[in-house]
Amino acid sequence: MTTPRVAILTVTTNAAAHLPAYLDALERVSYPTWELWVVDNGSADGSAELVRARMPGARVLENGENLGFTGACNRALREMLARPDIDYVLFLNDDTEVTPGFLEPLVALADGRTLVAPKTYLAGQPGILDDAAGAFDWWRGTWKRRVLGRPEGPADRYPHAIETANLSCLLVPMGAFREVGLLDDAFFVYYDDTDFCRRARAAGYRIFFEPRSVVYHRKGATLGGQASAFGCYYLARNRPYLIRKHRGRLQFAAFSAYYAATRAARMGLWLGQGRGDLARATAAGMRDFVLGRMGPRR
């Protein structure tokens, strides 16, 4: 029986500081048939050259500008779709560190209709989970049960079906992109994974959590996460876009009232803490959603 071939897809943007640890971990992977695809979003720190020097067999695609996570992934996915020998795509953030045997359990649980996510811990915090897999609250536009920073419990120790997963690490059968489509470029970054998982499940695909596969994540190492103006802008803009895309008018109206009130409170808190940059970025994101300005920030 042929071992399925996995294409590991990673997007880099000025990631030279943490790429060595990422590549060190990949060099220890025990799964026999995988290849690395790296799409570099106009890095100025030699990220692409670092990957080529460390892994000469990697497929490195360089963009002259930042196409966002979605644009970078879609460029690689279009090339992969022309490769009949690729069975699965593994989205993997460049700020992760995988364990040597992480791929075998993912592939064993996957099939042509099943996506699989690993157990993801926050790097440097043994037993503390990242919010990488679970269920989504479509009324509030957030995780149903907060996982980030929570110690793992009994439910985190056995495989089970889940509703959504981050693309920080998710194994997807190649056929899903032919049926469901690529990532939605309107997002640019953030919530694109929730959107893709929603579309995949609507098309009849399953998503499973596999705790025997373990990954460590330095959350926000590249983009700064929710504590940066960059993150606040895209999160504030994309969250209502996601809800409007997948929910009806009445539910979107209820969400909008809740969202406006909670964002106003959060911006007030940031202003009180001297973080006017975060408040301004959030207001700009909400404004651009209303104006229909999606994709890269203008």
Helices and strands as residue ranges (DSSP letters): E 6-12, H 19-27, E 34-41, H 47-54, E 59-63, H 68-80, E 88-92, E 96-98, H 103-109, E 114-122, E 133-134, E 136-137, E 142-143, G 154-157, E 160-161, E 164-165, E 169-173, H 175-180, H 192-202, E 206-217, G 225-227, H 229-246, H 249-272, H 276-291
